[in-house]
Amino acid sequence: MRVLVFLHSFEPGGVERVALRLCKAWIASGTDVSLVLGRLNGAMKCEADALPYRVLSDGRVPTAAWETLWMILRLPGVIRRERPDVLFCAGNSYTIVSVMMRVMMGRACPPIVAKISNDLARNDFPQPIRWIYHRWLRIQARYINRFVGMAPPMRAEIAAAMGIDPSKVWIVDDPALSMTDIDRFAGARIKGGARSRFVAAGRLVPQKNFSLLLRAFAMIARDDDRLVVLGEGPERGTLERLAEALGIDDRVDFAGHVADLAPWFAEADIFALSSDYEGVPAVIAEALAAGLAIAATDSSVSMGDMLADGRFGMICAPKDVNGFARALDSCRTMRLDIDAMRSQAERFTVERAASHYLAIFAESVGQLSSLTPAGKGR
């Protein structure tokens, strides 16, 4: 089987990191994988060692500002030359490319398997935009052959949002980790004393709502509390100024992008996720493996499933600064079942996911003509 995976670049992102992990696992199993990049930029290039890939830009013409259009224009030629059996759409941000491949190539386009990597309700959108977005989801369902949710609660969400039969939705727990990662994150998780070391990780962008975290932390921070924020992004300056205005800049460290979270998690007691919306956040699986108490917003339909309905952490409503402050504070003293947390984290490993995806690809290839561009069957 030949699988073609397309990514904009090696810029850090959970969708891209998972895609690279899956590519390595599929190649190790003997699958013919072609990885196509719009441009070569990005800190995750080091994670693509031993991966064969081609780049659509030679760098002479900057494409970052219009990377989606660039991919749409260049990818059909690659598909025609390489003739893959299936296209893997790594996340929601790539579905526009997938739909356009079907529109532009018609029946010459291979089956498309799309992983749903983010929340579909998008209550953060104002109503007119949300209505357009939900119509866009219905359009996707006409052109994409199979959808994959990253945790069991996503099946009903995807089927309802796309207006499709649940049988078209497969569930593969998000392969955010490997078993080696599990062991690394668990290596230094026996922590004593009061829980006073908080850590958060993610791109510094509005979706992650780190301003909520800073405001909540300022409400409950004690003299010996420390918060480390791992990640980089356009909001860094704004967040640093907010920390200063809140009087907590001496207790907050913006550490920037780090390739390996495990050493940082080993030094922490409590993990905080303050996002407005998420798919199945990989950092939650990593925090589970590290044995951290977790304070999280209910930013994913799968959050309760991941945290075992409160056994492994505290959940509050998105954008609720008072509720998030209480969640952070409650994590100081909550009792944790470390072995159960490790077992939960093991659900989200590439070793388990890779073969499931190959089964989905095989099923999709067997249903090559199940969707026409008009979505009316064979």
KEDREN-892414 format. One record per residue (C-alpha): residue in one letter; x, y, z; residue number from 1. Coordinates in steps of 0.25 Angstrom, whole numbers, plus 5000, padded with zeros to 4 digits. Layout:
N
+--------+------+-------+------+-----+
: residu : east : north :   up : num :
+--------+------+-------+------+-----+
:      a :    X :     Y :    Z : NUM :
...
+--------+------+-------+------+-----+
This chain:
378
+--------+------+-------+------+-----+
: residu : east : north :   up : num :
+--------+------+-------+------+-----+
:      m : 5000 :  5000 : 5000 :   1 :
:      r : 5005 :  5014 : 4997 :   2 :
:      v : 5001 :  5025 : 5006 :   3 :
:      l : 5003 :  5040 : 5003 :   4 :
:      v : 5004 :  5049 : 5015 :   5 :
:      f : 5004 :  5065 : 5013 :   6 :
:      l : 5009 :  5075 : 5023 :   7 :
:      h : 5011 :  5090 : 5021 :   8 :
:      s : 5025 :  5089 : 5028 :   9 :
:      f : 5033 :  5085 : 5040 :  10 :
:      e : 5027 :  5096 : 5049 :  11 :
:      p : 5024 :  5091 : 5063 :  12 :
:      g : 5009 :  5086 : 5064 :  13 :
:      g : 5002 :  5074 : 5070 :  14 :
:      v : 4996 :  5070 : 5057 :  15 :
:      e : 5009 :  5070 : 5050 :  16 :
:      r : 5017 :  5063 : 5061 :  17 :
:      v : 5007 :  5052 : 5061 :  18 :
:      a : 5007 :  5051 : 5046 :  19 :
:      l : 5022 :  5049 : 5047 :  20 :
:      r : 5021 :  5038 : 5057 :  21 :
:      l : 5011 :  5031 : 5049 :  22 :
:      c : 5019 :  5032 : 5036 :  23 :
:      k : 5031 :  5025 : 5044 :  24 :
:      a : 5023 :  5014 : 5049 :  25 :
:      w : 5016 :  5011 : 5036 :  26 :
:      i : 5030 :  5011 : 5029 :  27 :
:      a : 5035 :  5001 : 5040 :  28 :
:      s : 5023 :  4992 : 5037 :  29 :
:      g : 5027 :  4992 : 5022 :  30 :
:      t : 5017 :  5002 : 5017 :  31 :
:      d : 5021 :  5011 : 5005 :  32 :
:      v : 5020 :  5025 : 5011 :  33 :
:      s : 5022 :  5038 : 5003 :  34 :
:      l : 5023 :  5050 : 5012 :  35 :
:      v : 5021 :  5063 : 5004 :  36 :
:      l : 5024 :  5077 : 5010 :  37 :
:      g : 5020 :  5091 : 5005 :  38 :
:      r : 5033 :  5097 : 5010 :  39 :
:      l : 5045 :  5092 : 5018 :  40 :
:      n : 5044 :  5102 : 5030 :  41 :
:      g : 5042 :  5097 : 5045 :  42 :
:      a : 5048 :  5092 : 5057 :  43 :
:      m : 5042 :  5078 : 5056 :  44 :
:      k : 5052 :  5075 : 5044 :  45 :
:      c : 5060 :  5068 : 5054 :  46 :
:      e : 5048 :  5058 : 5057 :  47 :
:      a : 5048 :  5054 : 5042 :  48 :
:      d : 5061 :  5047 : 5042 :  49 :
:      a : 5061 :  5034 : 5033 :  50 :
:      l : 5048 :  5039 : 5027 :  51 :
:      p : 5047 :  5041 : 5012 :  52 :
:      y : 5041 :  5054 : 5008 :  53 :
:      r : 5040 :  5063 : 4997 :  54 :
:      v : 5038 :  5079 : 4998 :  55 :
:      l : 5029 :  5086 : 4988 :  56 :
:      s : 5037 :  5099 : 4990 :  57 :
:      d : 5052 :  5102 : 4987 :  58 :
:      g : 5051 :  5114 : 4996 :  59 :
:      r : 5053 :  5124 : 4986 :  60 :
:      v : 5039 :  5129 : 4987 :  61 :
:      p : 5033 :  5130 : 5001 :  62 :
:      t : 5021 :  5122 : 5002 :  63 :
:      a : 5018 :  5123 : 5017 :  64 :
:      a : 5007 :  5134 : 5016 :  65 :
:      w : 4999 :  5126 : 5006 :  66 :
:      e : 5004 :  5111 : 5009 :  67 :
:      t : 4990 :  5105 : 5007 :  68 :
:      l : 4988 :  5111 : 4993 :  69 :
:      w : 5002 :  5107 : 4990 :  70 :
:      m : 4999 :  5092 : 4995 :  71 :
:      i : 4986 :  5092 : 4987 :  72 :
:      l : 4993 :  5097 : 4974 :  73 :
:      r : 5005 :  5087 : 4975 :  74 :
:      l : 5000 :  5075 : 4981 :  75 :
:      p : 4992 :  5069 : 4969 :  76 :
:      g : 5004 :  5068 : 4961 :  77 :
:      v : 5011 :  5060 : 4972 :  78 :
:      i : 4999 :  5051 : 4973 :  79 :
:      r : 4998 :  5048 : 4958 :  80 :
:      r : 5013 :  5045 : 4958 :  81 :
:      e : 5013 :  5036 : 4970 :  82 :
:      r : 4999 :  5030 : 4969 :  83 :
:      p : 4997 :  5027 : 4984 :  84 :
:      d : 4986 :  5017 : 4988 :  85 :
:      v : 4981 :  5027 : 4999 :  86 :
:      l : 4983 :  5041 : 5004 :  87 :
:      f : 4984 :  5043 : 5019 :  88 :
:      c : 4979 :  5057 : 5024 :  89 :
:      a : 4986 :  5059 : 5037 :  90 :
:      g : 4977 :  5069 : 5043 :  91 :
:      n : 4965 :  5079 : 5042 :  92 :
:      s : 4974 :  5090 : 5036 :  93 :
:      y : 4977 :  5081 : 5024 :  94 :
:      t : 4963 :  5077 : 5020 :  95 :
:      i : 4962 :  5089 : 5011 :  96 :
:      v : 4974 :  5083 : 5003 :  97 :
:      s : 4967 :  5070 : 5003 :  98 :
:      v : 4954 :  5075 : 4998 :  99 :
:      m : 4961 :  5082 : 4987 : 100 :
:      m : 4969 :  5070 : 4983 : 101 :
:      r : 4955 :  5063 : 4980 : 102 :
:      v : 4949 :  5075 : 4973 : 103 :
:      m : 4962 :  5077 : 4964 : 104 :
:      m : 4965 :  5062 : 4961 : 105 :
:      g : 4951 :  5056 : 4962 : 106 :
:      r : 4952 :  5041 : 4961 : 107 :
:      a : 4967 :  5041 : 4959 : 108 :
:      c : 4968 :  5046 : 4974 : 109 :
:      p : 4971 :  5034 : 4983 : 110 :
:      p : 4962 :  5031 : 4995 : 111 :
:      i : 4964 :  5041 : 5006 : 112 :
:      v : 4965 :  5038 : 5021 : 113 :
:      a : 4964 :  5050 : 5030 : 114 :
:      k : 4967 :  5051 : 5044 : 115 :
:      i : 4959 :  5060 : 5052 : 116 :
:      s : 4969 :  5067 : 5061 : 117 :
:      n : 4960 :  5078 : 5067 : 118 :
:      d : 4947 :  5082 : 5073 : 119 :
:      l : 4936 :  5083 : 5063 : 120 :
:      a : 4926 :  5091 : 5071 : 121 :
:      r : 4935 :  5103 : 5071 : 122 :
:      n : 4927 :  5111 : 5081 : 123 :
:      d : 4938 :  5121 : 5081 : 124 :
:      f : 4933 :  5126 : 5067 : 125 :
:      p : 4923 :  5137 : 5066 : 126 :
:      q : 4910 :  5132 : 5061 : 127 :
:      p : 4910 :  5136 : 5047 : 128 :
:      i : 4924 :  5130 : 5045 : 129 :
:      r : 4920 :  5117 : 5053 : 130 :
:      w : 4908 :  5115 : 5044 : 131 :
:      i : 4918 :  5116 : 5032 : 132 :
:      y : 4928 :  5107 : 5038 : 133 :
:      h : 4917 :  5096 : 5041 : 134 :
:      r : 4912 :  5097 : 5026 : 135 :
:      w : 4927 :  5095 : 5023 : 136 :
:      l : 4927 :  5082 : 5031 : 137 :
:      r : 4916 :  5077 : 5023 : 138 :
:      i : 4923 :  5080 : 5010 : 139 :
:      q : 4935 :  5072 : 5015 : 140 :
:      a : 4926 :  5060 : 5017 : 141 :
:      r : 4923 :  5060 : 5002 : 142 :
:      y : 4937 :  5059 : 4998 : 143 :
:      i : 4945 :  5051 : 5009 : 144 :
:      n : 4944 :  5036 : 5009 : 145 :
:      r : 4947 :  5033 : 5024 : 146 :
:      f : 4948 :  5041 : 5037 : 147 :
:      v : 4956 :  5037 : 5049 : 148 :
:      g : 4953 :  5042 : 5063 : 149 :
:      m : 4964 :  5042 : 5073 : 150 :
:      a : 4955 :  5037 : 5085 : 151 :
:      p : 4942 :  5029 : 5086 : 152 :
:      p : 4933 :  5042 : 5090 : 153 :
:      m : 4937 :  5048 : 5076 : 154 :
:      r : 4929 :  5038 : 5068 : 155 :
:      a : 4916 :  5044 : 5071 : 156 :
:      e : 4921 :  5058 : 5070 : 157 :
:      i : 4927 :  5055 : 5057 : 158 :
:      a : 4915 :  5048 : 5051 : 159 :
:      a : 4906 :  5059 : 5056 : 160 :
:      a : 4914 :  5071 : 5051 : 161 :
:      m : 4917 :  5064 : 5037 : 162 :
:      g : 4903 :  5059 : 5035 : 163 :
:      i : 4908 :  5045 : 5033 : 164 :
:      d : 4906 :  5031 : 5037 : 165 :
:      p : 4914 :  5027 : 5050 : 166 :
:      s : 4919 :  5015 : 5042 : 167 :
:      k : 4928 :  5025 : 5034 : 168 :
:      v : 4935 :  5029 : 5046 : 169 :
:      w : 4946 :  5021 : 5052 : 170 :
:      i : 4952 :  5023 : 5065 : 171 :
:      v : 4967 :  5022 : 5068 : 172 :
:      d : 4972 :  5028 : 5081 : 173 :
:      d : 4982 :  5039 : 5077 : 174 :
:      p : 4996 :  5034 : 5076 : 175 :
:      a : 5003 :  5045 : 5083 : 176 :
:      l : 5013 :  5036 : 5090 : 177 :
:      s : 5021 :  5023 : 5088 : 178 :
:      m : 5024 :  5013 : 5099 : 179 :
:      t : 5038 :  5019 : 5100 : 180 :
:      d : 5032 :  5032 : 5103 : 181 :
:      i : 5023 :  5026 : 5113 : 182 :
:      d : 5035 :  5021 : 5120 : 183 :
:      r : 5043 :  5034 : 5119 : 184 :
:      f : 5031 :  5042 : 5125 : 185 :
:      a : 5029 :  5033 : 5136 : 186 :
:      g : 5044 :  5032 : 5140 : 187 :
:      a : 5044 :  5043 : 5150 : 188 :
:      r : 5030 :  5044 : 5154 : 189 :
:      i : 5031 :  5041 : 5169 : 190 :
:      k : 5030 :  5055 : 5175 : 191 :
:      g : 5030 :  5058 : 5189 : 192 :
:      g : 5025 :  5071 : 5197 : 193 :
:      a : 5014 :  5081 : 5194 : 194 :
:      r : 5010 :  5082 : 5179 : 195 :
:      s : 5015 :  5096 : 5176 : 196 :
:      r : 5021 :  5095 : 5162 : 197 :
:      f : 5012 :  5097 : 5151 : 198 :
:      v : 5015 :  5095 : 5136 : 199 :
:      a : 5007 :  5098 : 5123 : 200 :
:      a : 5011 :  5095 : 5108 : 201 :
:      g : 5006 :  5099 : 5095 : 202 :
:      r : 5007 :  5110 : 5084 : 203 :
:      l : 5005 :  5124 : 5089 : 204 :
:      v : 4993 :  5126 : 5081 : 205 :
:      p : 4978 :  5131 : 5085 : 206 :
:      q : 4973 :  5117 : 5084 : 207 :
:      k : 4981 :  5112 : 5096 : 208 :
:      n : 4976 :  5124 : 5104 : 209 :
:      f : 4989 :  5125 : 5113 : 210 :
:      s : 4984 :  5139 : 5118 : 211 :
:      l : 4973 :  5131 : 5125 : 212 :
:      l : 4984 :  5122 : 5132 : 213 :
:      l : 4992 :  5135 : 5136 : 214 :
:      r : 4980 :  5141 : 5142 : 215 :
:      a : 4976 :  5129 : 5149 : 216 :
:      f : 4990 :  5126 : 5154 : 217 :
:      a : 4991 :  5140 : 5160 : 218 :
:      m : 4978 :  5138 : 5168 : 219 :
:      i : 4984 :  5126 : 5175 : 220 :
:      a : 4999 :  5127 : 5174 : 221 :
:      r : 5007 :  5126 : 5187 : 222 :
:      d : 5021 :  5131 : 5190 : 223 :
:      d : 5027 :  5118 : 5186 : 224 :
:      d : 5019 :  5115 : 5174 : 225 :
:      r : 5025 :  5115 : 5160 : 226 :
:      l : 5019 :  5114 : 5147 : 227 :
:      v : 5027 :  5110 : 5134 : 228 :
:      v : 5020 :  5112 : 5120 : 229 :
:      l : 5026 :  5104 : 5109 : 230 :
:      g : 5024 :  5108 : 5095 : 231 :
:      e : 5026 :  5120 : 5086 : 232 :
:      g : 5016 :  5128 : 5077 : 233 :
:      p : 5011 :  5142 : 5074 : 234 :
:      e : 5005 :  5145 : 5087 : 235 :
:      r : 5018 :  5143 : 5095 : 236 :
:      g : 5020 :  5158 : 5097 : 237 :
:      t : 5005 :  5161 : 5101 : 238 :
:      l : 5006 :  5149 : 5111 : 239 :
:      e : 5019 :  5154 : 5117 : 240 :
:      r : 5013 :  5168 : 5119 : 241 :
:      l : 5001 :  5162 : 5125 : 242 :
:      a : 5009 :  5154 : 5135 : 243 :
:      e : 5016 :  5167 : 5139 : 244 :
:      a : 5003 :  5174 : 5141 : 245 :
:      l : 4998 :  5163 : 5149 : 246 :
:      g : 5010 :  5164 : 5158 : 247 :
:      i : 5014 :  5149 : 5156 : 248 :
:      d : 5025 :  5152 : 5146 : 249 :
:      d : 5036 :  5147 : 5156 : 250 :
:      r : 5028 :  5134 : 5157 : 251 :
:      v : 5026 :  5131 : 5143 : 252 :
:      d : 5036 :  5126 : 5133 : 253 :
:      f : 5033 :  5127 : 5118 : 254 :
:      a : 5043 :  5116 : 5113 : 255 :
:      g : 5040 :  5116 : 5098 : 256 :
:      h : 5039 :  5104 : 5089 : 257 :
:      v : 5045 :  5091 : 5095 : 258 :
:      a : 5047 :  5078 : 5087 : 259 :
:      d : 5045 :  5069 : 5099 : 260 :
:      l : 5035 :  5072 : 5110 : 261 :
:      a : 5039 :  5060 : 5118 : 262 :
:      p : 5050 :  5067 : 5126 : 263 :
:      w : 5041 :  5079 : 5129 : 264 :
:      f : 5030 :  5070 : 5133 : 265 :
:      a : 5039 :  5063 : 5143 : 266 :
:      e : 5041 :  5076 : 5150 : 267 :
:      a : 5026 :  5079 : 5151 : 268 :
:      d : 5015 :  5075 : 5160 : 269 :
:      i : 5003 :  5081 : 5153 : 270 :
:      f : 5000 :  5082 : 5138 : 271 :
:      a : 4990 :  5093 : 5133 : 272 :
:      l : 4982 :  5093 : 5120 : 273 :
:      s : 4974 :  5106 : 5118 : 274 :
:      s : 4970 :  5105 : 5104 : 275 :
:      d : 4957 :  5110 : 5098 : 276 :
:      y : 4956 :  5097 : 5089 : 277 :
:      e : 4964 :  5085 : 5086 : 278 :
:      g : 4963 :  5072 : 5079 : 279 :
:      v : 4970 :  5061 : 5088 : 280 :
:      p : 4981 :  5069 : 5094 : 281 :
:      a : 4994 :  5061 : 5093 : 282 :
:      v : 5000 :  5068 : 5105 : 283 :
:      i : 4989 :  5062 : 5114 : 284 :
:      a : 4994 :  5048 : 5110 : 285 :
:      e : 5008 :  5053 : 5113 : 286 :
:      a : 5004 :  5059 : 5127 : 287 :
:      l : 4997 :  5046 : 5130 : 288 :
:      a : 5009 :  5038 : 5127 : 289 :
:      a : 5017 :  5047 : 5136 : 290 :
:      g : 5008 :  5046 : 5147 : 291 :
:      l : 5004 :  5060 : 5148 : 292 :
:      a : 4991 :  5065 : 5154 : 293 :
:      i : 4984 :  5072 : 5143 : 294 :
:      a : 4975 :  5085 : 5143 : 295 :
:      a : 4968 :  5086 : 5129 : 296 :
:      t : 4957 :  5094 : 5123 : 297 :
:      d : 4946 :  5085 : 5117 : 298 :
:      s : 4951 :  5089 : 5103 : 299 :
:      s : 4949 :  5076 : 5097 : 300 :
:      v : 4938 :  5066 : 5096 : 301 :
:      s : 4948 :  5055 : 5100 : 302 :
:      m : 4954 :  5063 : 5112 : 303 :
:      g : 4945 :  5055 : 5122 : 304 :
:      d : 4949 :  5042 : 5116 : 305 :
:      m : 4964 :  5045 : 5117 : 306 :
:      l : 4963 :  5049 : 5131 : 307 :
:      a : 4954 :  5038 : 5135 : 308 :
:      d : 4943 :  5047 : 5139 : 309 :
:      g : 4951 :  5054 : 5150 : 310 :
:      r : 4960 :  5043 : 5155 : 311 :
:      f : 4973 :  5049 : 5149 : 312 :
:      g : 4970 :  5064 : 5149 : 313 :
:      m : 4960 :  5075 : 5151 : 314 :
:      i : 4952 :  5080 : 5139 : 315 :
:      c : 4945 :  5094 : 5138 : 316 :
:      a : 4937 :  5102 : 5127 : 317 :
:      p : 4945 :  5109 : 5117 : 318 :
:      k : 4948 :  5123 : 5119 : 319 :
:      d : 4944 :  5122 : 5134 : 320 :
:      v : 4955 :  5129 : 5141 : 321 :
:      n : 4950 :  5126 : 5155 : 322 :
:      g : 4947 :  5112 : 5152 : 323 :
:      f : 4961 :  5110 : 5146 : 324 :
:      a : 4967 :  5116 : 5158 : 325 :
:      r : 4959 :  5106 : 5167 : 326 :
:      a : 4964 :  5095 : 5158 : 327 :
:      l : 4978 :  5099 : 5159 : 328 :
:      d : 4977 :  5100 : 5174 : 329 :
:      s : 4970 :  5087 : 5176 : 330 :
:      c : 4981 :  5080 : 5169 : 331 :
:      r : 4990 :  5083 : 5180 : 332 :
:      t : 4984 :  5072 : 5189 : 333 :
:      m : 4976 :  5063 : 5180 : 334 :
:      r : 4980 :  5048 : 5182 : 335 :
:      l : 4985 :  5041 : 5169 : 336 :
:      d : 4986 :  5027 : 5164 : 337 :
:      i : 4999 :  5027 : 5157 : 338 :
:      d : 4998 :  5013 : 5151 : 339 :
:      a : 4984 :  5016 : 5146 : 340 :
:      m : 4989 :  5029 : 5140 : 341 :
:      r : 5000 :  5021 : 5132 : 342 :
:      s : 4990 :  5011 : 5127 : 343 :
:      q : 4981 :  5022 : 5122 : 344 :
:      a : 4994 :  5029 : 5115 : 345 :
:      e : 4997 :  5015 : 5108 : 346 :
:      r : 4984 :  5017 : 5100 : 347 :
:      f : 4990 :  5028 : 5093 : 348 :
:      t : 5002 :  5021 : 5087 : 349 :
:      v : 5007 :  5020 : 5073 : 350 :
:      e : 5009 :  5005 : 5074 : 351 :
:      r : 4994 :  5003 : 5076 : 352 :
:      a : 4990 :  5013 : 5066 : 353 :
:      a : 4998 :  5010 : 5054 : 354 :
:      s : 4992 :  4997 : 5050 : 355 :
:      h : 4978 :  5002 : 5053 : 356 :
:      y : 4981 :  5013 : 5042 : 357 :
:      l : 4986 :  5003 : 5032 : 358 :
:      a : 4973 :  4995 : 5034 : 359 :
:      i : 4965 :  5008 : 5031 : 360 :
:      f : 4974 :  5011 : 5019 : 361 :
:      a : 4971 :  4997 : 5014 : 362 :
:      e : 4956 :  4998 : 5016 : 363 :
:      s : 4956 :  5011 : 5009 : 364 :
:      v : 4964 :  5006 : 4997 : 365 :
:      g : 4954 :  4995 : 4996 : 366 :
:      q : 4943 :  5005 : 4995 : 367 :
:      l : 4950 :  5014 : 4984 : 368 :
:      s : 4937 :  5018 : 4978 : 369 :
:      s : 4929 :  5020 : 4990 : 370 :
:      l : 4929 :  5035 : 4988 : 371 :
:      t : 4928 :  5043 : 4975 : 372 :
:      p : 4931 :  5058 : 4975 : 373 :
:      a : 4915 :  5060 : 4976 : 374 :
:      g : 4915 :  5051 : 4988 : 375 :
:      k : 4904 :  5042 : 4982 : 376 :
:      g : 4911 :  5028 : 4984 : 377 :
:      r : 4917 :  5019 : 4973 : 378 :
+--------+------+-------+------+-----+
